[in-house]
């Protein structure tokens, strides 16, 4: 689980959270264990990871003898929220909240504290390579942050966990911070492909409107993580602007990282090329290979969700699933050739007749949409990007949605 330190340098375990990836790796492994359990029903891996999480809980915190630390590369936080969703044990949510709340608190800055301890033991005399705590979003407490800075993937994982906790804890300050940061990245820092981060120096952000094409870094993992964040923002507030970005990142910034044969990968995704780079069959830092693969494997989970008083459809394509609403289980099936066609059919099959809302996203780029239920036209103005159909539903009901989607030319902001 932490094989380098267990096998080679056990005395240095948890001694350099700033630079090393122990908690990041633990988060990914925990997510893997949860996915494995949900798919197979087998607990062995999950049981191991729950013991590991208990070790982390005993190691980090504000109590006597605990380290008041947090990860340099965020990930453990959103994994702990997933573990809470699975087990309903609040201690996992509390640990995620600790890592979020402690991040960036100073003085003293925890990364300075641990560096001084390493120096006393003769372990580390080198300067911090990034020279700024903005790189790891630890320059100030998270609720005070208003500009998206630093390493792009780290930032997106952090904001995903912040949105998770804002939902679970009904934390207005965290929600407000998420909304400020969302506006900043959308207006000044995102490529037309939903790629993030122009600079290879920090694999992340520089200054507003710095969005070069040929030298774009736009790491695949950053767009994958943006999809995670957009989905969590939808949980906070059912607003089509979040689903629009989720869709944009899915079809462009993230999916470009995977070849059609599923065996070759981009780490960087420049918008202009002279033939380089080419896709890798593997990478010395294989985060993107696994991240885009797990996204594709789980993409069905982004299409539809429960909403207040009903069901909300966020993405369109081909999917069959079922969920509970209005006291009954409802099977839904989408069929379409989207995004090559805007013609979408949705079948609604409740086990027993029931009255509830069906909310359909009308993309922000769509200037004309028509809608019918069982062949009868339905009129309604989208509210926050979703049109709502409220009615009594029965087996065999069919919704037909037609989205006008002509090709359009997009122009960069003049400051780019």
C-alpha positions as CSV (number, residue, x, y, z in Angstrom):
1,X,0.0,0.0,0.0
2,X,2.9,2.3,0.6
3,X,5.6,-0.1,-0.7
4,X,8.6,2.3,-1.2
5,X,8.5,3.5,2.4
6,X,7.6,0.1,3.9
7,X,10.3,-1.6,2.1
8,X,13.1,1.0,1.7
9,X,12.7,3.9,4.0
10,X,10.2,3.1,6.7
11,X,11.5,5.9,9.0
12,X,10.7,8.5,6.4
13,X,7.0,7.6,6.1
14,X,4.7,10.6,6.1
15,X,7.7,12.9,6.4
16,X,7.4,14.8,3.0
17,X,3.8,15.4,2.2
18,X,4.7,18.5,0.2
19,X,6.6,16.6,-2.6
20,X,5.6,12.9,-2.3
21,X,2.4,11.2,-3.1
22,X,1.6,8.9,-0.3
23,X,-1.9,10.3,0.4
24,X,-2.6,10.8,-3.3
25,X,-1.8,7.2,-4.0
26,X,-3.9,6.1,-1.0
27,X,-6.8,8.0,-2.4
28,X,-6.6,6.4,-5.8
29,X,-6.2,3.0,-4.3
30,X,-9.2,3.6,-2.1
31,X,-11.3,4.6,-5.1
32,X,-10.2,1.4,-6.9
33,X,-11.2,-0.7,-3.9
34,X,-14.6,0.9,-3.8
35,X,-15.2,0.4,-7.5
36,X,-14.1,-3.2,-7.2
37,X,-16.5,-3.9,-4.3
38,X,-19.4,-2.2,-6.1
39,X,-18.7,-4.2,-9.2
40,X,-18.0,-7.6,-7.7
41,X,-19.4,-7.5,-4.1
42,X,-16.0,-8.8,-2.9
43,X,-14.7,-7.0,0.3
44,X,-11.1,-8.2,0.6
45,X,-9.5,-5.1,-1.1
46,X,-12.0,-2.8,0.6
47,X,-11.3,-4.3,4.0
48,X,-7.6,-3.7,3.5
49,X,-8.2,-0.1,2.5
50,X,-10.5,0.6,5.4
51,X,-7.7,-0.5,7.7
52,X,-5.3,1.8,5.8
53,X,-7.7,4.7,6.2
54,X,-7.9,4.0,9.9
55,X,-4.1,4.3,10.1
56,X,-4.3,7.6,8.2
57,X,-7.0,8.8,10.6
58,X,-4.8,8.0,13.6
59,X,-1.8,9.7,12.0
60,X,-3.3,13.0,10.9
61,X,-5.4,15.4,12.9
62,X,-5.3,18.0,15.6
63,X,-5.0,15.6,18.6
64,X,-1.9,15.0,20.7
65,X,0.9,13.3,18.8
66,X,-0.9,13.7,15.4
67,X,0.5,15.4,12.4
68,X,-1.4,18.5,11.4
69,X,-0.6,17.7,7.7
70,X,-2.4,17.3,4.4
71,X,-1.5,16.1,1.0
72,X,0.7,18.0,-1.5
73,X,-1.3,16.4,-4.3
74,X,-5.0,16.3,-3.5
75,X,-7.0,13.1,-4.0
76,X,-7.6,11.4,-0.7
77,X,-10.3,13.9,0.2
78,X,-12.7,12.9,-2.6
79,X,-12.0,9.2,-2.1
80,X,-12.9,9.6,1.6
81,X,-16.3,11.1,0.6
82,X,-16.9,8.1,-1.7
83,X,-16.1,5.8,1.2
84,X,-18.6,7.7,3.4
85,X,-21.2,7.3,0.7
86,X,-20.6,3.6,0.6
87,X,-20.4,2.9,4.4
88,X,-22.4,5.8,5.8
89,X,-19.8,6.1,8.5
90,X,-19.4,9.7,9.3
91,X,-15.8,9.3,10.5
92,X,-14.7,9.1,6.8
93,X,-16.5,12.4,6.0
94,X,-14.9,14.0,9.1
95,X,-11.4,13.0,7.9
96,X,-12.1,14.4,4.5
97,X,-13.3,17.6,6.1
98,X,-10.2,17.8,8.3
99,X,-7.9,17.6,5.2
100,X,-9.9,20.4,3.5
101,X,-10.2,22.6,6.6
102,X,-6.5,22.3,7.5
103,X,-5.2,23.0,4.1
104,X,-3.3,26.3,3.8
105,X,-3.7,27.2,7.5
106,X,-0.8,29.3,8.7
107,X,1.4,30.4,10.4
108,X,3.2,28.1,10.6
109,X,2.6,26.5,7.2
110,X,2.7,22.7,7.7
111,X,5.1,22.2,4.7
112,X,7.6,24.5,6.5
113,X,7.2,22.5,9.7
114,X,7.8,19.1,8.1
115,X,10.8,20.6,6.1
116,X,12.4,21.8,9.3
117,X,12.0,18.3,10.8
118,X,13.6,16.7,7.7
119,X,16.5,19.2,7.9
120,X,17.1,18.3,11.6
121,X,17.5,14.7,10.6
122,X,19.7,15.5,7.6
123,X,17.1,14.2,5.1
124,X,16.4,17.2,3.0
125,X,18.3,20.4,2.4
126,X,16.9,21.2,-1.1
127,X,14.7,24.2,-1.8
128,X,11.1,23.6,-2.8
129,X,11.3,23.2,-6.5
130,X,8.0,25.1,-7.2
131,X,9.0,28.0,-4.9
132,X,5.4,28.9,-4.2
133,X,2.6,27.2,-2.2
134,X,0.1,28.3,-4.9
135,X,1.4,25.2,-6.8
136,X,-0.4,22.9,-4.3
137,X,-3.3,25.4,-3.5
138,X,-1.9,25.7,0.1
139,X,-1.2,29.4,-0.1
140,X,-4.3,30.3,1.9
141,X,-7.2,28.4,3.5
142,X,-9.6,27.0,0.9
143,X,-12.6,29.2,1.8
144,X,-10.5,32.3,1.1
145,X,-9.3,31.3,-2.3
146,X,-10.7,33.1,-5.3
147,X,-8.2,32.5,-8.1
148,X,-7.4,29.2,-9.7
149,X,-3.7,28.7,-9.3
150,X,-0.9,26.1,-9.5
151,X,-1.0,22.5,-10.7
152,X,-4.1,22.0,-12.7
153,X,-4.9,18.4,-11.7
154,X,-4.3,19.1,-8.0
155,X,-6.6,22.1,-8.2
156,X,-9.5,20.2,-9.9
157,X,-9.3,17.4,-7.3
158,X,-9.3,19.9,-4.5
159,X,-12.4,21.7,-5.9
160,X,-14.1,18.4,-6.4
161,X,-13.7,17.5,-2.8
162,X,-14.7,21.0,-1.7
163,X,-18.0,20.7,-3.7
164,X,-18.6,17.2,-2.2
165,X,-18.2,18.6,1.3
166,X,-20.3,21.6,0.6
167,X,-23.2,19.3,-0.4
168,X,-22.7,16.9,2.5
169,X,-22.2,19.5,5.2
170,X,-24.4,22.2,3.7
171,X,-21.4,24.5,4.0
172,X,-22.3,27.9,2.5
173,X,-18.7,29.2,2.6
174,X,-17.3,26.2,0.7
175,X,-20.1,26.5,-1.8
176,X,-19.3,30.2,-2.3
177,X,-15.6,29.4,-2.8
178,X,-16.4,26.8,-5.3
179,X,-18.6,29.2,-7.3
180,X,-15.8,31.9,-7.3
181,X,-13.2,29.5,-8.4
182,X,-15.5,28.1,-11.1
183,X,-16.1,31.5,-12.5
184,X,-12.4,32.3,-12.6
185,X,-11.4,29.2,-14.5
186,X,-14.4,29.4,-16.9
187,X,-13.8,33.0,-17.8
188,X,-10.0,33.3,-17.9
189,X,-8.2,29.9,-17.9
190,X,-10.0,27.2,-19.9
191,X,-9.3,26.3,-23.5
192,X,-12.1,25.8,-26.0
193,X,-11.6,22.1,-25.6
194,X,-12.0,22.3,-21.8
195,X,-8.3,21.8,-21.6
196,X,-6.7,23.3,-18.5
197,X,-3.2,24.5,-17.8
198,X,-1.0,26.1,-20.5
199,X,2.4,25.5,-18.8
200,X,4.7,22.5,-18.7
201,X,6.7,24.2,-15.9
202,X,4.1,23.6,-13.3
203,X,1.7,21.4,-15.3
204,X,-0.9,24.1,-14.6
205,X,-2.0,27.7,-14.6
206,X,-0.1,30.9,-15.1
207,X,-1.9,34.2,-15.7
208,X,-5.3,35.1,-17.0
209,X,-5.9,34.4,-20.7
210,X,-2.5,32.7,-21.2
211,X,-3.9,30.0,-23.6
212,X,-1.3,29.3,-26.4
213,X,-2.3,26.6,-28.8
214,X,0.9,24.8,-29.9
215,X,2.5,24.8,-26.5
216,X,-0.6,24.0,-24.5
217,X,0.0,21.5,-21.8
218,X,-3.7,20.7,-21.1
219,X,-3.0,17.4,-19.3
220,X,-5.6,14.7,-19.8
221,X,-6.0,14.2,-16.1
222,X,-6.9,17.9,-15.7
223,X,-9.9,17.6,-18.0
224,X,-10.9,14.3,-16.4
225,X,-10.8,16.0,-13.0
226,X,-12.7,18.9,-14.4
227,X,-15.5,16.5,-15.3
228,X,-15.5,15.3,-11.7
229,X,-15.8,18.8,-10.4
230,X,-18.5,19.7,-12.9
231,X,-20.6,16.7,-11.7
232,X,-20.2,17.8,-8.1
233,X,-21.2,21.3,-8.9
234,X,-24.4,19.8,-10.4
235,X,-25.0,18.2,-7.1
236,X,-24.7,21.6,-5.4
237,X,-26.9,23.4,-7.9
238,X,-28.8,22.0,-10.9
239,X,-27.5,24.5,-13.4
240,X,-26.9,23.6,-17.1
241,X,-23.7,25.6,-17.2
242,X,-22.0,22.9,-15.2
243,X,-23.4,20.1,-17.4
244,X,-22.3,22.1,-20.5
245,X,-18.7,22.1,-19.3
246,X,-18.9,18.4,-18.2
247,X,-20.0,17.5,-21.8
248,X,-17.4,19.8,-23.4
249,X,-14.6,18.2,-21.3
250,X,-15.8,14.7,-21.9
251,X,-16.0,14.9,-25.7
252,X,-12.8,17.1,-26.1
253,X,-10.3,17.7,-23.3
254,X,-10.5,14.2,-21.8
255,X,-11.5,11.9,-24.7
256,X,-8.7,13.2,-26.9
257,X,-6.3,11.6,-24.4
258,X,-7.4,8.1,-25.5
259,X,-6.9,6.6,-28.9
260,X,-9.8,4.9,-30.7
261,X,-8.2,1.5,-30.1
262,X,-8.1,2.2,-26.4
263,X,-4.4,1.4,-26.2
264,X,-2.6,4.7,-26.7
265,X,-2.7,7.9,-24.7
266,X,-1.9,11.5,-24.7
267,X,-0.5,13.0,-21.5
268,X,-0.5,16.6,-23.1
269,X,-3.2,17.8,-25.5
270,X,-2.0,20.7,-27.5
271,X,-4.5,22.5,-29.8
272,X,-2.0,22.9,-32.6
273,X,0.7,20.4,-33.8
274,X,3.4,19.9,-36.3
275,X,3.2,16.2,-35.9
276,X,4.4,16.0,-32.3
277,X,3.6,14.9,-29.7
278,X,2.2,11.4,-30.6
279,X,0.3,9.1,-28.3
280,X,2.1,6.9,-25.9
281,X,1.4,3.2,-25.4
282,X,2.5,3.8,-21.8
283,X,4.0,6.7,-19.8
284,X,6.6,7.0,-17.1
285,X,4.0,8.8,-15.1
286,X,1.0,6.7,-15.9
287,X,-1.7,8.8,-14.2
288,X,-3.5,9.9,-17.4
289,X,-3.6,6.4,-18.9
290,X,-5.6,5.1,-15.9
291,X,-7.6,8.2,-15.3
292,X,-9.1,8.4,-18.8
293,X,-9.7,4.7,-18.8
294,X,-11.7,4.7,-15.6
295,X,-13.6,7.7,-16.9
296,X,-14.7,5.9,-20.0
297,X,-15.6,2.8,-18.0
298,X,-17.8,4.9,-15.6
299,X,-19.2,7.4,-18.1
300,X,-22.8,6.0,-17.8
301,X,-22.9,7.5,-14.3
302,X,-22.8,11.0,-15.6
303,X,-25.9,10.9,-17.8
304,X,-28.8,11.0,-15.4
305,X,-29.4,11.5,-11.7
306,X,-32.1,12.0,-9.1
307,X,-33.2,15.6,-8.7
308,X,-35.7,17.3,-6.4
309,X,-39.1,15.8,-7.1
310,X,-37.8,13.7,-10.1
311,X,-35.1,12.8,-12.6
312,X,-32.6,15.0,-14.4
313,X,-30.9,14.2,-17.7
314,X,-27.5,15.8,-18.1
315,X,-26.0,14.1,-21.1
316,X,-27.4,12.4,-24.2
317,X,-26.4,9.3,-26.0
318,X,-27.2,5.6,-25.4
319,X,-27.9,4.5,-21.8
320,X,-30.3,2.3,-19.9
321,X,-30.6,2.5,-16.1
322,X,-33.1,2.8,-13.3
323,X,-33.5,4.9,-10.2
324,X,-35.9,5.6,-7.4
325,X,-38.2,8.6,-7.3
326,X,-41.8,9.4,-6.2
327,X,-41.9,6.1,-4.3
328,X,-41.3,3.9,-7.3
329,X,-38.4,2.5,-9.4
330,X,-38.2,4.1,-12.8
331,X,-36.4,2.5,-15.7
332,X,-35.1,5.0,-18.3
333,X,-33.6,4.4,-21.7
334,X,-31.9,6.9,-24.0
335,X,-31.4,6.2,-27.6
336,X,-29.7,8.6,-30.1
337,X,-26.8,9.1,-32.4
338,X,-25.7,12.1,-30.3
339,X,-23.5,14.0,-30.8
340,X,-23.7,13.4,-34.5
341,X,-27.4,14.0,-34.4
342,X,-29.6,16.1,-32.1
343,X,-32.5,13.6,-32.3
344,X,-32.9,12.0,-28.8
345,X,-35.6,9.5,-27.6
346,X,-36.1,8.8,-23.9
347,X,-38.3,6.0,-22.6
348,X,-39.8,6.4,-19.1
349,X,-41.0,3.2,-17.5
350,X,-42.0,3.5,-13.8
351,X,-42.9,0.2,-12.1
352,X,-46.1,1.8,-11.0
353,X,-47.7,5.0,-12.3
354,X,-46.4,8.1,-10.5
355,X,-46.2,11.8,-10.8
356,X,-42.8,13.4,-10.9
357,X,-40.6,15.9,-12.8
358,X,-38.4,14.9,-15.7
359,X,-35.8,17.6,-16.2
360,X,-34.0,17.7,-19.6
361,X,-30.9,19.7,-20.2
362,X,-31.0,22.1,-23.1
363,X,-27.3,22.8,-23.9
364,X,-26.2,26.4,-23.7
365,X,-25.0,26.2,-27.3
366,X,-28.4,25.1,-28.6
367,X,-30.5,28.0,-29.9
368,X,-33.6,25.9,-30.8
369,X,-35.0,22.8,-29.2
370,X,-38.4,21.0,-29.7
371,X,-39.9,18.5,-27.3
372,X,-42.8,16.1,-27.3
373,X,-44.3,13.4,-25.0
374,X,-46.0,10.5,-26.7
375,X,-46.2,12.5,-29.9
376,X,-47.8,15.6,-28.3
377,X,-45.8,18.8,-28.4
378,X,-44.6,20.2,-25.0
379,X,-43.7,23.8,-24.5
380,X,-41.6,25.1,-21.8
381,X,-38.8,27.6,-21.2
382,X,-35.6,26.2,-19.8
383,X,-34.8,27.4,-16.3
384,X,-31.1,27.3,-15.5
385,X,-30.5,25.2,-18.6
386,X,-33.2,22.5,-17.9
387,X,-36.7,22.3,-19.1
388,X,-39.1,20.5,-16.7
389,X,-41.9,18.2,-17.6
390,X,-44.2,17.6,-14.7
391,X,-46.9,14.9,-15.2
392,X,-48.2,11.5,-14.3
393,X,-45.9,9.0,-15.9
394,X,-46.8,5.4,-16.8
395,X,-45.1,2.5,-18.6
396,X,-44.4,3.1,-22.3
397,X,-44.2,6.9,-22.1
398,X,-41.8,8.3,-24.6
399,X,-40.1,11.7,-24.8
400,X,-38.7,13.0,-28.1
401,X,-36.2,15.8,-27.9
402,X,-34.6,17.5,-30.9
403,X,-31.7,19.8,-30.5
404,X,-30.6,22.1,-33.3
405,X,-26.9,21.8,-33.6
406,X,-25.4,23.5,-36.7
407,X,-21.6,24.0,-36.8
408,X,-20.6,27.3,-35.5
409,X,-17.3,29.3,-35.5
410,X,-16.0,30.2,-32.1
411,X,-13.7,33.1,-31.4
412,X,-11.1,33.5,-28.7
413,X,-11.3,36.3,-26.1
414,X,-9.4,39.3,-27.4
415,X,-7.0,39.0,-24.4
416,X,-5.8,35.6,-25.5
